[in-house]
Amino acid sequence: MKHITIIIIALLLTLSCKAQSPIVALDESLNNKSNGTYFKDLNNELNKFMGTWVYTDGNNSLTITLQKNYGI
């Protein structure tokens, strides 16, 4: 009986998890989105920013290199 109770409790805890739900694309409107909404790059919107960007103002220059990080 003890094992059945533990299994039922574990099953209920697993089914009640709603982390990162709903998943929404970055380019969608922010109207009517709840606080738990997870925004994800579903349409590869961030790929156009990858590369090396250079800003020059007279003698000053700033170089920024952006690349994807696929985790640790």
Order of alpha helices (4+ residues) and beta strands (2+ residues): alpha-beta-beta-beta-beta
